[in-house]
Amino acid sequence: MKHVSLTLFGLLCAFMLNASNPPTVVCINGMLVNLMPGGETLIWTSDVLQYAEDDETAFNFLEFGVRIEGTGSGFPLDAAGNAQASITFTCAHLGENNVELWARDAEGNSSFCLTQVIINDNANVCPASPIDSIPPSVVASEYTAANVNASGIIGIEALQLVEFAWDNTTPGFLLEYALRIEGTGTGFPLNAAGNPQNVLNLGCDDLGVHMVEVWARDEAGNANFVLTTLDITDVNGVCNSTPISTGTNEQNTVQQLGCMPNPAGRNAQLKFSGLSLQSSWQIRISDLAGRMLVQERGNGNTFELAGKISNPGLYFLRITDNAGKEYAGKLMLLSE
């Protein structure tokens, strides 16, 4: 209330004029809050206030109220008619919430500002939303070479192939992962017990390249997968007792050929394992379409690529020694 004095014809007149200017109130520029273990959290007016001022009412005498946008009008009051000083956020408020912060002066003038409060559930205290229909995003390595052990077997775990996974509601450590050889089933892969098939057990019969489905599933049951290339190798020659055939019309027994490094760069020196060193040999390198790209003579157990193949990808190696013995293997060339 403004008090104004005016002297008119020798008389002192006093007037009381209502102040018409509402307070100025400025919110903070948003805040990120995590739910407490009980599934709730309180936001007070002081949490979202940056500053406020009024032309007549001192700051200490301003009243402040807060509400979620769209849940009322005018200065926010609680059930007792007092300023609504806080908001209780629960699992129902996960995500973005627009919040009104109001200020009211001693004359009853009020104004408000808007800010955004984002509620997180990092402790996973809230159940998965029944309306969640967004599948996880999963990224896997493009190519993985895995060598069988001394017993001729190897177990590939899903997390060995996963590079990154994310979901809109389920934390990454609570996602379920599973694997399947492409074309051997549908839907999220489960084992005989109904649990995620998160390990592939492979052996000498599985040597070679496979396309593998890498799956992720969130707590709401949404699932997604990507394809990756898995190359099962026998670098140490433990599967040599099992002949492999490299063609339907071919009668020769072909020995498994290992090479290191694999994958390799364009200029790498390949070192072969399982290769007899008793004679010189001829090497042939062909692509997946069967086109022969390299055909050279050599000896020993090494071969210089020296940029002879320019495009990255998977290639077949075939070595024939002077005694007619044949060896076959695969090489993944990188794009260095």
Protein Blocks (a to p, Z undefined) as FASTA:
>chain_A
ZZddddeehiacddddddfbdcdddddebiaddddfkopacddfklmpmbdcdfkbcfkl
pccddddehiagcjdddfkopacfbdcddfklgcjdddddddddfkopacdddddddddd
fkopaccdfkbcbdcdddddfbdcddddfkopacddfklmpmbdcdfklcfklpccdddd
ehiagcjdddfkopacfbccddfklgccdddddddddfkopacddddddddddfkopmmm
pccdfbfkbcbdcdddddddddddfkbccddehiafkbccddddddfkopafbdcddedj
bdcfklmafbgcddddddddfkopacdddddddfZZ
